[in-house]
C-alpha cells in the first residue's frame, strides 16, 4: 500500500461534512416543490392554533381523522384544509 492510498481521519471528517451538506441541500430542494401530505400533531396544533386537548376532542368526536403509526399520530393535510373550509363534519 502506498502513502497516497491511505485514508486519514481528516479525510473522513471532510467527506462527512460534504455529505451532510449535500443531504441538507437535497432535502431543502425536495421540500420546496411540494407540500407535505401528512402532518404530525404539533404541526396541526400550530396550523389551527389549538391546544392539545382541542385536537384530542377533534379526534374523539370524529371531526378530524388520523392515522397512528407507533406512538405518533398523522393527519392528512387535505382533511385539515376541508376542516378549515367547513367541509368536514
MOPAC internal coordinates of N, CA, C and O (Angstrom, degrees):
PM7 1SCF
backbone

  N    0.0000 0     0.00 0     0.00 0    0    0    0
  C    1.4391 1     0.00 0     0.00 0    1    0    0
  C    1.5218 1   108.93 1     0.00 0    2    1    0
  O    1.2310 1   120.67 1   -44.75 1    3    2    1
  N    1.3073 1   116.33 1   135.25 1    3    2    1
  C    1.4536 1   120.89 1   179.09 1    5    3    2
  C    1.5231 1   110.17 1   -93.40 1    6    5    3
  O    1.2310 1   120.79 1   -22.15 1    7    6    5
  N    1.3091 1   116.09 1   157.85 1    7    6    5
  C    1.4632 1   121.63 1  -179.25 1    9    7    6
  C    1.5292 1   111.57 1   -61.17 1   10    9    7
  O    1.2310 1   119.77 1   150.08 1   11   10    9
  N    1.3065 1   118.04 1   -29.92 1   11   10    9
  C    1.4689 1   120.95 1  -178.60 1   13   11   10
  C    1.5286 1   111.59 1   -74.26 1   14   13   11
  O    1.2310 1   119.90 1   168.82 1   15   14   13
  N    1.3370 1   117.80 1   -11.18 1   15   14   13
  C    1.4583 1   121.25 1  -179.52 1   17   15   14
  C    1.5240 1   112.81 1   -96.80 1   18   17   15
  O    1.2310 1   119.78 1   175.30 1   19   18   17
  N    1.3095 1   118.02 1    -4.70 1   19   18   17
  C    1.4540 1   121.20 1  -179.13 1   21   19   18
  C    1.5303 1   110.52 1   -78.79 1   22   21   19
  O    1.2310 1   121.65 1   -36.29 1   23   22   21
  N    1.3046 1   114.45 1   143.71 1   23   22   21
  C    1.4600 1   120.56 1   176.90 1   25   23   22
  C    1.5242 1   107.39 1  -108.64 1   26   25   23
  O    1.2310 1   121.16 1   -53.97 1   27   26   25
  N    1.3066 1   115.39 1   126.03 1   27   26   25
  C    1.4620 1   120.10 1  -178.04 1   29   27   26
  C    1.5213 1   110.70 1   -97.65 1   30   29   27
  O    1.2310 1   120.85 1   -12.07 1   31   30   29
  N    1.3181 1   115.98 1   167.93 1   31   30   29
  C    1.4701 1   120.57 1   175.34 1   33   31   30
  C    1.5209 1   110.29 1   -60.39 1   34   33   31
  O    1.2310 1   120.55 1   143.17 1   35   34   33
  N    1.2997 1   116.56 1   -36.83 1   35   34   33
  C    1.4659 1   120.86 1   177.78 1   37   35   34
  C    1.5237 1   111.22 1   -61.20 1   38   37   35
  O    1.2310 1   120.60 1   138.26 1   39   38   37
  N    1.3407 1   116.46 1   -41.74 1   39   38   37
  C    1.4629 1   120.88 1   177.61 1   41   39   38
  C    1.5305 1   110.41 1   -61.30 1   42   41   39
  O    1.2310 1   120.85 1   136.62 1   43   42   41
  N    1.3284 1   115.98 1   -43.38 1   43   42   41
  C    1.4591 1   120.21 1  -179.37 1   45   43   42
  C    1.5247 1   111.51 1   -66.40 1   46   45   43
  O    1.2310 1   120.44 1   139.19 1   47   46   45
  N    1.3311 1   116.77 1   -40.81 1   47   46   45
  C    1.4659 1   120.18 1   177.93 1   49   47   46
  C    1.5252 1   111.34 1   -63.86 1   50   49   47
  O    1.2310 1   120.65 1   139.39 1   51   50   49
  N    1.3229 1   116.37 1   -40.61 1   51   50   49
  C    1.4647 1   120.47 1   177.97 1   53   51   50
  C    1.5329 1   110.29 1   -64.42 1   54   53   51
  O    1.2310 1   120.59 1   136.64 1   55   54   53
  N    1.3308 1   116.47 1   -43.36 1   55   54   53
  C    1.4612 1   120.67 1   178.41 1   57   55   54
  C    1.5255 1   110.75 1   -61.78 1   58   57   55
  O    1.2310 1   120.51 1   136.51 1   59   58   57
  N    1.3323 1   116.63 1   -43.49 1   59   58   57
  C    1.4620 1   121.54 1   179.10 1   61   59   58
  C    1.5268 1   110.44 1   -59.82 1   62   61   59
  O    1.2310 1   120.53 1   135.05 1   63   62   61
  N    1.2975 1   116.60 1   -44.95 1   63   62   61
  C    1.4584 1   121.29 1  -179.44 1   65   63   62
  C    1.5305 1   111.01 1   -62.47 1   66   65   63
  O    1.2310 1   120.40 1   134.63 1   67   66   65
  N    1.3204 1   116.84 1   -45.37 1   67   66   65
  C    1.4702 1   121.03 1   178.89 1   69   67   66
  C    1.5279 1   110.83 1   -63.97 1   70   69   67
  O    1.2310 1   120.55 1   139.18 1   71   70   69
  N    1.3155 1   116.56 1   -40.82 1   71   70   69
  C    1.4556 1   121.21 1  -179.43 1   73   71   70
  C    1.5312 1   111.13 1   -64.63 1   74   73   71
  O    1.2310 1   120.26 1   134.38 1   75   74   73
  N    1.3273 1   117.10 1   -45.62 1   75   74   73
  C    1.4612 1   120.81 1   178.84 1   77   75   74
  C    1.5263 1   111.64 1   -63.19 1   78   77   75
  O    1.2310 1   120.36 1   139.56 1   79   78   77
  N    1.3227 1   116.92 1   -40.44 1   79   78   77
  C    1.4620 1   121.16 1   177.77 1   81   79   78
  C    1.5236 1   110.43 1   -61.36 1   82   81   79
  O    1.2310 1   120.32 1   136.81 1   83   82   81
  N    1.3029 1   117.00 1   -43.19 1   83   82   81
  C    1.4687 1   120.85 1  -179.52 1   85   83   82
  C    1.5279 1   111.50 1   -67.87 1   86   85   83
  O    1.2310 1   120.09 1   139.82 1   87   86   85
  N    1.3179 1   117.43 1   -40.18 1   87   86   85
  C    1.4647 1   120.87 1   178.31 1   89   87   86
  C    1.5184 1   110.25 1   -63.20 1   90   89   87
  O    1.2310 1   119.89 1   135.91 1   91   90   89
  N    1.3330 1   117.82 1   -44.09 1   91   90   89
  C    1.4665 1   121.09 1   178.08 1   93   91   90
  C    1.5209 1   110.88 1   -60.62 1   94   93   91
  O    1.2310 1   120.47 1   138.59 1   95   94   93
  N    1.3258 1   116.71 1   -41.41 1   95   94   93
  C    1.4679 1   120.87 1   179.47 1   97   95   94
  C    1.5318 1   110.56 1   -63.02 1   98   97   95
  O    1.2310 1   120.47 1   136.77 1   99   98   97
  N    1.3207 1   116.71 1   -43.23 1   99   98   97
  C    1.4588 1   120.69 1  -179.84 1  101   99   98
  C    1.5261 1   111.95 1   -65.98 1  102  101   99
  O    1.2310 1   120.38 1   140.33 1  103  102  101
  N    1.3132 1   116.87 1   -39.67 1  103  102  101
  C    1.4620 1   120.94 1   179.00 1  105  103  102
  C    1.5234 1   109.97 1   -64.22 1  106  105  103
  O    1.2310 1   120.04 1   138.09 1  107  106  105
  N    1.3263 1   117.53 1   -41.91 1  107  106  105
  C    1.4504 1   120.80 1   178.92 1  109  107  106
  C    1.5251 1   111.08 1   -64.93 1  110  109  107
  O    1.2310 1   120.01 1   138.62 1  111  110  109
  N    1.3133 1   117.58 1   -41.38 1  111  110  109
  C    1.4617 1   121.04 1   178.61 1  113  111  110
  C    1.5188 1   111.26 1   -64.47 1  114  113  111
  O    1.2310 1   120.56 1   138.72 1  115  114  113
  N    1.3312 1   116.54 1   -41.28 1  115  114  113
  C    1.4568 1   121.14 1  -179.39 1  117  115  114
  C    1.5250 1   111.23 1   -64.55 1  118  117  115
  O    1.2310 1   120.16 1   141.77 1  119  118  117
  N    1.3127 1   117.29 1   -38.23 1  119  118  117
  C    1.4487 1   121.62 1  -177.79 1  121  119  118
  C    1.5161 1   113.72 1   -74.63 1  122  121  119
  O    1.2310 1   119.45 1   160.01 1  123  122  121
  N    1.3267 1   118.65 1   -19.99 1  123  122  121
  C    1.4549 1   121.30 1  -177.15 1  125  123  122
  C    1.5197 1   112.32 1   -76.53 1  126  125  123
  O    1.2310 1   119.78 1   145.55 1  127  126  125
  N    1.3082 1   118.03 1   -34.45 1  127  126  125
  C    1.4500 1   121.02 1  -173.50 1  129  127  126
  C    1.5122 1   114.51 1   -82.18 1  130  129  127
  O    1.2310 1   119.59 1   164.90 1  131  130  129
  N    1.3035 1   118.38 1   -15.10 1  131  130  129
  C    1.4530 1   119.98 1  -175.75 1  133  131  130
  C    1.5212 1   109.87 1  -148.82 1  134  133  131
  O    1.2310 1   121.50 1   -31.58 1  135  134  133
  N    1.3113 1   114.73 1   148.42 1  135  134  133
  C    1.4569 1   118.03 1   178.54 1  137  135  134
  C    1.5289 1   109.00 1   -89.99 1  138  137  135
  O    1.2310 1   121.27 1   -16.69 1  139  138  137
  N    1.2977 1   115.17 1   163.31 1  139  138  137
  C    1.4575 1   120.05 1   179.82 1  141  139  138
  C    1.5234 1   109.58 1   -69.99 1  142  141  139
  O    1.2310 1   120.93 1   -35.57 1  143  142  141
  N    1.3108 1   115.83 1   144.43 1  143  142  141
  C    1.4634 1   120.23 1   176.47 1  145  143  142
  C    1.5189 1   111.15 1   -93.46 1  146  145  143
  O    1.2310 1   120.28 1   154.46 1  147  146  145
  N    1.3174 1   117.08 1   -25.54 1  147  146  145
  C    1.4589 1   122.51 1  -178.09 1  149  147  146
  C    1.5180 1   109.18 1  -126.55 1  150  149  147
  O    1.2310 1   120.48 1   -39.89 1  151  150  149
  N    1.3202 1   116.70 1   140.11 1  151  150  149
  C    1.4557 1   122.20 1   178.74 1  153  151  150
  C    1.5144 1   110.03 1  -122.93 1  154  153  151
  O    1.2310 1   120.72 1   -32.15 1  155  154  153
  N    1.3243 1   116.22 1   147.85 1  155  154  153
  C    1.4610 1   121.41 1   175.01 1  157  155  154
  C    1.5199 1   108.75 1   -83.74 1  158  157  155
  O    1.2310 1   120.78 1   -12.89 1  159  158  157
  N    1.3244 1   116.12 1   167.11 1  159  158  157
  C    1.4614 1   122.31 1  -176.56 1  161  159  158
  C    1.5257 1   112.72 1   -54.48 1  162  161  159
  O    1.2310 1   120.21 1   133.93 1  163  162  161
  N    1.3328 1   117.21 1   -46.07 1  163  162  161
  C    1.4679 1   118.61 1  -177.88 1  165  163  162
  C    1.5249 1   112.05 1   -64.72 1  166  165  163
  O    1.2310 1   120.06 1   146.99 1  167  166  165
  N    1.3250 1   117.49 1   -33.01 1  167  166  165
  C    1.4609 1   120.99 1   177.76 1  169  167  166
  C    1.5315 1   110.59 1   -69.53 1  170  169  167
  O    1.2310 1   120.55 1   141.08 1  171  170  169
  N    1.3317 1   116.55 1   -38.92 1  171  170  169
  C    1.4654 1   121.06 1   178.64 1  173  171  170
  C    1.5252 1   109.90 1   -65.87 1  174  173  171
  O    1.2310 1   120.41 1   136.38 1  175  174  173
  N    1.3220 1   116.81 1   -43.62 1  175  174  173
  C    1.4709 1   120.50 1   179.74 1  177  175  174
  C    1.5234 1   111.22 1   -61.02 1  178  177  175
  O    1.2310 1   120.54 1   138.48 1  179  178  177
  N    1.3181 1   116.57 1   -41.52 1  179  178  177
  C    1.4676 1   119.91 1   178.39 1  181  179  178
  C    1.5251 1   110.79 1   -66.36 1  182  181  179
  O    1.2310 1   120.33 1   137.41 1  183  182  181
  N    1.3172 1   116.98 1   -42.59 1  183  182  181
  C    1.4595 1   121.70 1  -178.91 1  185  183  182
  C    1.5223 1   111.82 1   -63.76 1  186  185  183
  O    1.2310 1   120.87 1   135.18 1  187  186  185
  N    1.3361 1   115.95 1   -44.82 1  187  186  185
  C    1.4653 1   120.77 1  -177.77 1  189  187  186
  C    1.5323 1   112.93 1   -88.38 1  190  189  187
  O    1.2310 1   120.96 1   170.46 1  191  190  189
  N    1.3349 1   115.78 1    -9.54 1  191  190  189
  C    1.4697 1   121.76 1  -177.35 1  193  191  190
  C    1.5291 1   111.11 1    56.03 1  194  193  191
  O    1.2310 1   122.06 1  -125.52 1  195  194  193
  N    1.3519 1   113.66 1    54.48 1  195  194  193
  C    1.4636 1   120.29 1  -179.37 1  197  195  194
  C    1.5237 1   109.68 1  -127.73 1  198  197  195
  O    1.2310 1   121.15 1   -16.01 1  199  198  197
  N    1.3042 1   115.41 1   163.99 1  199  198  197
  C    1.4747 1   121.42 1   179.82 1  201  199  198
  C    1.5293 1   109.92 1   -84.78 1  202  201  199
  O    1.2310 1   120.39 1   -14.98 1  203  202  201
  N    1.3293 1   116.86 1   165.02 1  203  202  201
  C    1.4690 1   119.99 1   175.81 1  205  203  202
  C    1.5297 1   112.04 1   -57.78 1  206  205  203
  O    1.2310 1   120.17 1   142.87 1  207  206  205
  N    1.3428 1   117.28 1   -37.13 1  207  206  205
  C    1.4716 1   120.49 1   179.35 1  209  207  206
  C    1.5138 1   112.42 1   -65.47 1  210  209  207
  O    1.2310 1   120.62 1   140.32 1  211  210  209
  N    1.3225 1   116.41 1   -39.68 1  211  210  209
  C    1.4692 1   119.87 1   178.25 1  213  211  210
  C    1.5158 1   110.79 1   -65.20 1  214  213  211
  O    1.2310 1   120.42 1   138.98 1  215  214  213
  N    1.3238 1   116.81 1   -41.02 1  215  214  213
  C    1.4609 1   120.04 1   177.40 1  217  215  214
  C    1.5210 1   110.30 1   -63.51 1  218  217  215
  O    1.2310 1   120.37 1   140.26 1  219  218  217
  N    1.3180 1   116.89 1   -39.74 1  219  218  217
  C    1.4603 1   120.51 1   177.52 1  221  219  218
  C    1.5299 1   110.12 1   -62.18 1  222  221  219
  O    1.2310 1   119.98 1   138.00 1  223  222  221
  N    1.3323 1   117.65 1   -42.00 1  223  222  221
  C    1.4686 1   120.48 1   177.85 1  225  223  222
  C    1.5238 1   111.70 1   -62.87 1  226  225  223
  O    1.2310 1   119.95 1   142.18 1  227  226  225
  N    1.3351 1   117.69 1   -37.82 1  227  226  225
  C    1.4697 1   120.76 1   177.38 1  229  227  226
  C    1.5294 1   110.64 1   -63.79 1  230  229  227
  O    1.2310 1   120.45 1   144.80 1  231  230  229
  N    1.3269 1   116.75 1   -35.20 1  231  230  229
  C    1.4722 1   120.36 1   176.75 1  233  231  230
  C    1.5174 1   110.52 1   -71.21 1  234  233  231
  O    1.2310 1   120.47 1   133.13 1  235  234  233
  N    1.3318 1   116.72 1   -46.87 1  235  234  233
  C    1.4711 1   121.25 1  -175.11 1  237  235  234
  C    1.5244 1   111.68 1   -62.34 1  238  237  235
  O    1.2310 1   120.46 1   135.11 1  239  238  237
  N    1.3332 1   116.72 1   -44.89 1  239  238  237
  C    1.4681 1   118.30 1  -177.27 1  241  239  238
  C    1.5275 1   113.45 1   -84.98 1  242  241  239
  O    1.2310 1   120.45 1  -176.05 1  243  242  241
  N    1.3372 1   116.75 1     3.95 1  243  242  241
  C    1.4567 1   120.50 1   174.06 1  245  243  242
  C    1.5183 1   114.94 1    80.82 1  246  245  243
  O    1.2310 1   120.32 1  -171.20 1  247  246  245
  N    1.3108 1   116.99 1     8.80 1  247  246  245
  C    1.4645 1   120.11 1   179.67 1  249  247  246
  C    1.5185 1   111.16 1   -67.69 1  250  249  247
  O    1.2310 1   120.56 1   144.04 1  251  250  249
  N    1.3197 1   116.54 1   -35.96 1  251  250  249
  C    1.4617 1   121.14 1  -178.60 1  253  251  250
  C    1.5249 1   109.09 1  -128.61 1  254  253  251
  O    1.2310 1   121.04 1   -63.08 1  255  254  253
  N    1.3219 1   115.61 1   116.92 1  255  254  253
  C    1.4617 1   119.56 1  -179.72 1  257  255  254
  C    1.5313 1   109.68 1   -79.41 1  258  257  255
  O    1.2310 1   121.03 1   -22.28 1  259  258  257
  N    1.3007 1   115.63 1   157.72 1  259  258  257
  C    1.4613 1   121.65 1  -177.97 1  261  259  258
  C    1.5112 1   109.78 1  -150.37 1  262  261  259
  O    1.2310 1   121.61 1   -15.00 1  263  262  261
  N    1.3138 1   114.53 1   165.00 1  263  262  261
  C    1.4549 1   122.49 1   174.69 1  265  263  262
  C    1.5196 1   107.34 1  -125.79 1  266  265  263
  O    1.2310 1   121.15 1   -49.01 1  267  266  265
  N    1.3172 1   115.40 1   130.99 1  267  266  265
  C    1.4593 1   120.23 1  -179.48 1  269  267  266
  C    1.5219 1   108.79 1  -104.07 1  270  269  267
  O    1.2310 1   121.23 1   -53.02 1  271  270  269
  N    1.3233 1   115.26 1   126.98 1  271  270  269
  C    1.4570 1   121.46 1   174.88 1  273  271  270
  C    1.5154 1   105.88 1  -123.76 1  274  273  271
  O    1.2310 1   120.97 1   -71.32 1  275  274  273
  N    1.3111 1   115.74 1   108.68 1  275  274  273
  C    1.4574 1   120.41 1  -173.58 1  277  275  274
  C    1.5184 1   108.35 1    66.87 1  278  277  275
  O    1.2310 1   120.98 1    56.26 1  279  278  277
  N    1.3074 1   115.73 1  -123.74 1  279  278  277
  C    1.4704 1   119.20 1   179.58 1  281  279  278
  C    1.5297 1   111.75 1  -103.31 1  282  281  279
  O    1.2310 1   120.23 1  -173.67 1  283  282  281
  N    1.3255 1   117.17 1     6.33 1  283  282  281
  C    1.4676 1   120.93 1  -177.10 1  285  283  282
  C    1.5232 1   109.60 1  -105.65 1  286  285  283
  O    1.2310 1   121.23 1   -46.51 1  287  286  285
  N    1.3421 1   115.25 1   133.49 1  287  286  285
  C    1.4583 1   120.87 1   177.91 1  289  287  286
  C    1.5250 1   109.33 1  -102.17 1  290  289  287
  O    1.2310 1   120.90 1   -45.31 1  291  290  289
  N    1.3261 1   115.88 1   134.69 1  291  290  289
  C    1.4540 1   122.35 1   179.89 1  293  291  290
  C    1.5277 1   109.08 1  -118.00 1  294  293  291
  O    1.2310 1   121.10 1   -34.16 1  295  294  293
  N    1.3235 1   115.51 1   145.84 1  295  294  293
  C    1.4638 1   122.25 1  -178.38 1  297  295  294
  C    1.5218 1   107.99 1  -126.79 1  298  297  295
  O    1.2310 1   120.72 1   -41.32 1  299  298  297
  N    1.3324 1   116.23 1   138.68 1  299  298  297
  C    1.4521 1   120.46 1   178.56 1  301  299  298
  C    1.5234 1   109.14 1   -72.66 1  302  301  299
  O    1.2310 1   120.87 1   -46.85 1  303  302  301
  N    1.3202 1   115.93 1   133.15 1  303  302  301
  C    1.4571 1   121.06 1   178.40 1  305  303  302
  C    1.5310 1   110.24 1   -61.45 1  306  305  303
  O    1.2310 1   120.03 1   143.41 1  307  306  305
  N    1.3314 1   117.54 1   -36.59 1  307  306  305
  C    1.4654 1   121.21 1   178.20 1  309  307  306
  C    1.5263 1   111.15 1   -60.71 1  310  309  307
  O    1.2310 1   120.07 1   138.52 1  311  310  309
  N    1.3400 1   117.48 1   -41.48 1  311  310  309
  C    1.4638 1   121.02 1   178.85 1  313  311  310
  C    1.5194 1   111.48 1   -64.98 1  314  313  311
  O    1.2310 1   120.68 1   141.92 1  315  314  313
  N    1.3131 1   116.30 1   -38.08 1  315  314  313
  C    1.4634 1   120.10 1   179.07 1  317  315  314
  C    1.5275 1   110.18 1   -67.07 1  318  317  315
  O    1.2310 1   120.61 1   138.50 1  319  318  317
  N    1.3237 1   116.45 1   -41.50 1  319  318  317
  C    1.4670 1   119.71 1   177.52 1  321  319  318
  C    1.5187 1   111.08 1   -63.29 1  322  321  319
  O    1.2310 1   120.19 1   139.60 1  323  322  321
  N    1.3234 1   117.25 1   -40.40 1  323  322  321
  C    1.4785 1   120.52 1   176.63 1  325  323  322
  C    1.5209 1   111.19 1   -62.99 1  326  325  323
  O    1.2310 1   120.72 1   139.78 1  327  326  325
  N    1.3193 1   116.22 1   -40.22 1  327  326  325
  C    1.4535 1   120.78 1   177.82 1  329  327  326
  C    1.5227 1   110.51 1   -61.24 1  330  329  327
  O    1.2310 1   120.68 1   136.05 1  331  330  329
  N    1.3259 1   116.30 1   -43.95 1  331  330  329
  C    1.4597 1   120.62 1   179.45 1  333  331  330
  C    1.5362 1   111.78 1   -64.44 1  334  333  331
  O    1.2310 1   120.77 1   147.55 1  335  334  333
  N    1.3198 1   116.14 1   -32.45 1  335  334  333
  C    1.4672 1   120.53 1   179.99 1  337  335  334
  C    1.5286 1   111.67 1   -84.63 1  338  337  335
  O    1.2310 1   120.45 1   176.50 1  339  338  337
  N    1.3263 1   116.74 1    -3.50 1  339  338  337
  C    1.4512 1   120.36 1  -179.68 1  341  339  338
  C    1.5161 1   114.55 1    83.99 1  342  341  339
  O    1.2310 1   120.88 1  -163.87 1  343  342  341
  N    1.3477 1   115.91 1    16.13 1  343  342  341
  C    1.4584 1   120.17 1  -175.64 1  345  343  342
  C    1.5145 1   114.58 1   -87.74 1  346  345  343
  O    1.2310 1   119.32 1   158.39 1  347  346  345
  N    1.3230 1   118.89 1   -21.61 1  347  346  345
  C    1.4649 1   120.77 1   178.89 1  349  347  346
  C    1.5102 1   109.86 1   -95.57 1  350  349  347
  O    1.2310 1   120.42 1   -42.48 1  351  350  349
  N    1.2995 1   116.80 1   137.52 1  351  350  349
  C    1.4587 1   121.85 1   179.25 1  353  351  350
  C    1.5092 1   109.65 1  -119.90 1  354  353  351
  O    1.2310 1   120.10 1   180.00 1  355  354  353

